[in-house]
Amino acid sequence: MAEQRKETSASSSYEEKFVKDIELKDIDPYGTYEKIVDNFFKEHAGPDGKMDNRELDAFFAGWKKEDMIATDISQETSAVIAAIFDEDDSRQLSVVEGRGIGALSFFCDERFKIDDTDESKSLNESELRVALTNAGFKPSDTVLKHLISRYLGSDNKITYNEFFLMVSKIRYVIRKFEKLGGSSKKSVTLSLEDLLEMCVKL
């Protein structure tokens, strides 16, 4: 009897131009979004011209009020976004970091609306896989299972808030991975310090 081969799913992979590198100009080459983000940033930033967590909450609330994003952004998501984009660990966001947040949120909002094929304002498991793949990240069955377990609500749906948070975290991990010398084709060894830094951010 021929030996049966055990099937295994492909490993997760990502494209070199994953959302980790997306900028406002990639979404809107005419600069309209950058002006919108900058105006919102100036409106909600403190006297020092930077935003803290509380001000970022107000920033997102204003965005939702103007229908720039699909749903409200929770304080939990806002806090994680602030930590992820605060690259100098100053606990304050610069206008450049604000533009990065704007670019990713606009991208996720557009991706979410396109891949929400049943127009339920949420993503089911199959829609989530398509959305992540179209964003440039191809999750293995195992990774997708963990993502669903972590982010899927009691109604088995993922909201825009949860999708935005998920993509933001994936983006951060890939950026950190590449800073350590890794790539979609090259593995790296992470130290305990590297892991702890990632855990604190996420």
N, C-alpha and C positions, 0 to 999 in steps of 0.2 A: 504494500500500500504506500502510495506516495505521501511524503511528509507534508502535512498541511502547513501553509505559511500564515502566520498571524498578521492580520492587517493592522496597520497603525496609521493614525491620521497625521497629516503633514504638520510640521512645526509652524508656529506663528512666524510671520515675516512682515516686513514693511518696505515701502518704497522710499527711495532716498529723499523724495520731495513730500514726505508725510507732513501732516499739519504742524509738525515741530518748527518748520521754517516759514510758515505762511505769514504774509504781511498784508496790510490793507491794500497796497497797490496790486497784489495778486487778485483781489476780489473786485476792486474798483480802480482801474488805471487812471481814471479822470480825477481822482482825489476827493470825491464827494464824501466818502465815508471818513476819511482822515479829518476833514473839517468838522464833521459831526462828532467824532470821538474827542477831538481836541476841545470843542466847545463844551461838551458834557464834562470833560475832565476839569476844565477851568471853573465851571459852575460848582462842582462838588469838591474840588481840592481845597486844602486849608490855606492859611496865609503864606505858608512856605512853598506853595505851588506843588505840593505832593498830597497823595491820598493815603489815609490809614484804612483799617478794616471797616470802621463805621461809615466813613465817607464813601467807600466802595459799595457798601450796602445801598446807600442813597443813590449812587451812580446807577446801579442796576435797577433800582425802583423807578428812577426817572426814565430809563431806557424802556422798561416795560410799559410805562404810562404812555410813551410816545410810539408804542407798537414796533419798536426796533428789534425786540426778541419775542419769542412765542409765549413764554410763561414767566412767572415770577422766579427769581433766583433766590434760593434759601440762604439763610445766614451761614449754614454749614458749608455750602458750596462756595459762597463768597469768600469765606475765611480760607478755604483750601486754595482757591484761585489766587488770592492775595499772596499766600506763602509761596506758591509755585512760581509766580511771575516776579517776585521780589528777589532778583538774582544777586543783589549785594547784601541781602539779609538786614536791611536797614529798618524793616517793619513799616516802610513807606513806599509808595509806588510813584515813579516818575511818569511824566507824560509819555515817554517812549515805551515804558512798560504798560501804560494804559492803552497805547495803540496796539500792543501785542494782544492784550485782553480783548480789545474791540475786534481785531482781525479774527481771532479764534471764535468768538461768540457769533459773529456774523456768518462765518463759515459753517459752524455747527447748526445755526438756525436754518440756513439754506439747505444743508445736507439733510437735516431732520425733516423739513417740509417735503423735499423731493422723495425721500425713501419711506415716508409715511403713506404708503400706497393706498391704504383703506381710509385715509383722512380721519383717523380717530384721534389725532393730536397726541399720539403715543406710538411707540415702536414695540412690535412683538419680537419674538426670537428671530424669525427669518428676516424681518425688516432690519433688525439690529445688525445681523451679519452682513447684509448688503450695505448698510450705511457705513460700517467700519471699513469694509473692503473698498468702497468708493472713496473713502477718506484716505486710503493708502495703507491701511493696516489690515492684514489678513490673519485673523485669529484662528488658531487650531481649534478643534472641537473641545479640547480640554480647557483651554483659556476661555473660550466662549462660554462654556459651562460655568466657570468660576465668575465671569463677569455677570452672567444672568443671575447667579445665586446671590451676588453682592448687591446688584442694582435693581433687579426686577421687583416691582411692588407686589402687594397681595393680589392685585388684579392681573398679574402676569404681563404688565406693560411697563415700558420705560418712558418717562416724561422727558421733555427737553432739558429741564434742570438736571436730571440724572445723566442724560446723554452728554451734556456739556461738561459735567464733572468727570465723567468717565474718560472722555477724549482728552481733557486737560491733564489728567493723571498719566494716561498712556504717553502723551506728548512729553511730559516731564521725564518719565522713566527712560524714554528713548534718547532724549537730549543728554541726560546724565550718562547713559550707557555709551554714547558716542564720545562724550568728553573724556571718558576713561579709556578710549581707544578702540571701542567696539564698533561694529557695523552690522548691516543685515547679513554679511557673510563671514564675520569674524567675532569670536567669543572673547570675553575678558574675565579676569578674576576680580571680584569685588572684595574689598577689605571690610572688616566690621565697622570701621568708621564711615565708609561709603554707605553701607546698609542703614546705619543709624541716621545719617543725614537724610536719606531718602524717606525713612519712616517718619521723621519729624516733619518733613514737608507734606507728606501725604496723610 
